[in-house]
Amino acid sequence: MHSTTRREPAGAAPPDTGDEPGFTAARARRETAGRFAGIVAALPADFPLPGSGRTAERFDALTTVAEQDVCVARLVEGHLDAAAILAELGGPPVGPGERWGVWAAEPPGEGLTAKRGGDGWTVSGLKRYCSGAHSCTHALVTASADGGRRLFAVANADGTRPVEGSWQALGMAGSDTPDIRFDDVPAVPVGGPEGYVDRPGFQHGGIGVAACWYGGARAVAAALLGAARGRGSDPLTLAHLGAVDVRLHAAGAVLREAAADIDRDPHDTEGGARLRSLRVRAVVEGACADVLTHVGRATGAAPLCHDERHARAAADLAVYIRQHHAERNLAELGGLLAGRTGQDTRAGEDAR
């Protein structure tokens, strides 16, 4: 038997008593939910889709949000990715006032199963890593069905229950990413079997996540820049700052090049989308890891202990970049370069 929370209306964050000063996970979830709702409400109707000729603008927007708050960017990226998926696969468009997530992680375990009956499709089971569990009104979820894995649109309402205690992270606490149990939830299929991972936009969306990582790294680097300005010509601090600038400059350049390549070949007629995604995500993840190391070594414990914004940005980024599968993704990249298919890791790549 699974322990679950009492069902709250979609859009409501878990309660916070407000009795404790400073950071609490409940406060982080509540603040993130509010900012997420505000940003989604203000999105222009013509916000650029991947491959629209304005992909760099899309990535820049995600980077900007992440530089302000990594957890908010995590939810905004999911909403924008859902809108792009629905457009690409011919699903229902996002409606006014709706906030969408993409809950497609498939780690080992129970997962979701879809069944088709006289009244249409339903999904049941356990879906892990559901970011925005209390603030998303709708979601795209992957589920096993006759004919293979499929993507479904669901309302986050009756029949969905977040599992109490299944998201214990301090980093990315505000993203509100527990497991959710689904009990015969009505579902609308979006695309055909394996359509979610086989479409070119799957790779483009993965680079959008990297744009958020990049923004988080810029937020973490701000503490080092402030320290360098305050310490004048301290050579060690300046050396760390120079190293961070090189990493961020390279990551930004790779993202801009990727955006241009996506706009040039949005339907992946050249077959290079997977290779591009693996390279870009690896470059940006490596840059983020280096930024965390350099900033920590240069500034010591002080900003981590006394600057809440920096502490949260560093903790959030350290968790967020673990959506990259490190050596597993590098092995796939090497296999592609060597002409070997290897193991396809796309199925569980994004913990959305």
N, C-alpha and C positions, 0 to 999 in steps of 0.2 A: 504494500500500500504506500502511496506517495503522499507526503504531507504538503498541503497547498495553502496558499493565502486565501483570505476572503476576497471574492471577486469585487473589484472596484470599477467604476465607469472608466472607459477608455479616455485617456487624456489626464487622468489624475495620478499624481505621484504617490508612492507610499507615504503614510503619515509621518510627521516629524513633530515630536513634542515641543521642540524649541527650548528645552531646558538646558542643553549642553552648549557652552560657548565654543567657537571655533568650528573646525571641520567635523562633520558627521556624514556618513554615507547617505542618510535620508535627506539631509539638506542638499547634498550634491545632486541627488536624483531630482529633487523638487526644482532646484534652480535650472538644471539642464532641461527638464521638461518644459519649463516656461520659456526659456530662450529658444528651444527647438520650435515650439508652437509659433512664437513670434516671427522667426525667420521664414518658416514655411508660409505663413500668412502673407508675408511681404514679397514672396518670390514673384517675379514677373511672369506673365503667361508665355513669353517667348524665351524663357531661360534655355540656353543652348543644350541640345542633346549631343552625345558623342558623335563625331563625324559630320556635324552640321556645318563645318567651316569655322566654328567658333569654339572648338574644343579647348584651346588655350584659355579662353575666357572662363570656361567651366572649371578647369583645373585651378585657375587663379582664385576663383570664388571659394572653392573648397579649402585651398591653402589659407586664405584670409580668415575664414571661420575657425579653422584649426589653430591658427596663431592666437586667436582670442580664447578659445576653449576647445580642447581636443574632444571631450565627450559630446559637446554639442555638434561638432563636425561629424562625429561618428553617426549621429542620428540624421543629420541633414544629408550626408552622403547616401545613407540607406534610402531615404525618401526620394532623392533625385535618381538614384539607380533604379528604384522601382518604377518611376515614371518612364525612364529610358527603356526598361525591359518591356513594359506594357506597350509602348509605342512600337518597339521592334517586333514583338511577337503578336501584335494585333489584339491585345487585351483591352479591357475597359479602361478609359482614361481616368486619371486621378480627378476626383470631384472636389468642389469647394469645401474647405474645412477639413479635408481628409489629410491624415499624416500616415505615411506608409513606411514599413520596414521590409527588408529582404532577409528572411530567416531560412537560410539554405545550408547551414553547417550540417555535416553528416559524419560526426565521429562515431566510433564503434558504440553499439548499444541499440536501444529499442527503435528509435526513429518514428516517422509518421507513415501510416498506410492509408491509401486512398481507395475508396470503394464506390462503385456506381450503382445506384438503385433507381427505382421508378421516379423518384423526385430529383434525380441528379446526383452529383458527386458529394461525398463527405470525406473528411480526413479525421483520423484518430491516432493517438499515440503520444509520444513525448518528443518535442523539438527542443534541442539545446541551443544556448547562446542567442536568445531572442532580444536583441537590443531595442530599447524603447518599449519594453513589455507593457508598461502602464501608460505610455503616452502616445503610442501608435494606435490609430483607429482601424487600420487595415494592414495586411502584410501579404507578401508573396512567400510561399513556403514550398519546399521540395518534399515529395512523398513517393513512396514505392507504390506502383500500380501495375495492373496487367499491361504488359508491353514494355515495362521499364519505368525508370524514374521520371516523374513529371512535375511541372510547376503549377501551383494553384493560387488563386487570389482568395483570401478569406477576410472576413470582418473579425476584428479583435473584440469580441463581445461574448454573449452567452455561449458556453461550451469551451472557452479557453480559460485556463487557470494557471497563473504563475506558481511555480513550485517554491515554497518558502525555503530560504537558506541556500538556494542553489547558485547564488552569485555573491561570493564572499570577497571579491577583489576590492582592494583599496585604490590601486590604479584603475582608472576607468569605472570607478564606482558610480559616477553620474550617468553612465550609459544605460544603467538599469537593464542588465542582460541575463536574467535568470532563464532557467528552463521553463517551458510552458507545456502543460498537458492539454491535449485536444480530445474532446469527447463528441464524436459525430458532428463536427463543425461543417456546415454547408460550404462548399468550395466550387470555384469556377476554374476550369482548366485554362491555362495560358500557354499556348504553343503545344507541340506534340511531345511524345516521349523523347527525353534527352535534349529537348529544344533549348533548355536554359543554358547548358554548358556548351552546346555545339554552335551557338550563334556567335558572330564576331564580337558583339557587344559585351560578352562575358569577359573577354580580354581587355576591352577598353575600360570597363568598369573597374577591373583590378588596378589599373593605373590611376583611376580616380581615388582609390583608397590610398595609394602611394602619395598622391598630392596632399592628402590629409596628414600623413606621416610627416611630410616635408614641412607643413605649417607647424606641427607640433615641435619639430626640431628647431625651427626659428624661434618659437616661444621659449624653449629651454635656453637657447643661445643668448637671449636678451640679458640674462643675469651675468653672463661672462662679459658682454659688451659694457654693461654698467660698471663691473668691477675693474675692467681695463681702463676706463675713463677716470675712475676714482683713484687708481693706483699709479697713474702717470705712466712712467716708462719702465715699470717692472718687466724685465725681459721674459720671465717665465710666463707671466699672465699674457703678455703680448704674443708669445709664441703659440700658446693655446688658442688665442683668438684668431691668429692667422690660420692655424690648422682647421679650425671650425669654419672659417670663411671659405677655405678651399673646398671643404666637403659640401657645404651648402650651395656654393656656386655650381659645383658639378651636378648636384642633384637637381637644381633648378634648370640647368641647361638640358639635362636628359629629359625632364618632364616637358619642356617646351618643344624639343625635337620630337618626342612621342606624340604630342598634340598635333603637330604639323603632319606627321606620318599618318595618323588616324584620319585626318581630314582629307588627305590625298587618296587614301584607300579605305574608306569607311566600311566596305563590305568584305574586306580581306581577300580580294581577288588574287593578291600576290602570295597569300598563305603565310605571311610573316607576323601575324598578330600575337600568336602564343610566344614566339621567340622574343618579340618586343616586350610583352608583359613580363616575362621572366627576367629579362635584363633590367628593365626599369625598376621593378620592385626590388630586385637585389641591390642595385646601386643606391636607391633611396633608403632601404632598410640599413645598409651598411653605413651610410652617411649619418642616419639617426643614431645608430649605436655609437659611432665615433663621437658625435656631438655630446651625447650623454656622458661619455668617458672624459672627454676633454673639459667639459664644463665642471664636472664633479671634481676632477683633479685640480683644476685651477682655482675654484672657489671654495672648496672644502665643504664642511657640513653646514656652515652658517645659513645659506639661502634655503637649504633643504629643511632646516629646523625652524627658521624664523620668517620665511617669505612663503605664505600659503599658495600664492598663485604659481610661483616657481616649483614648489614641492609637488603640487597637483599636476602641473604640466609634465614634470619629469616622471612621476609615477604613472600617469596616464600613457605617455609615449612608450615607456618601457613595456607596458602590457599590450598596447595597440599594435606595435610592430611584430608581435608574436603571431599575428595573422600571416606573416611570412613564414614559410616552412623551411627556412634555412637550408641545410644541406640537402634535404629532400628536393627542394626546388632547384638547387644548384645541380644536383644529379640529373634532374630532368633536362635542364639546360644543356649540360654536357652531352646527354644522350641525343638531343636534337642536333647538336653540332657534329656529333660523330656518326649521325645517320642511324641511330638506334632509337626505337620507340620507347623502351623502358616502361616504367609504371606510370600511368596517368594519375596525377595527384589532384586533378581539377575538382573532383567530386566533393571533397571536404575543404576546399581551399579557403573560402570566405566564411568566417563565423558571423553571419549576418542575422 
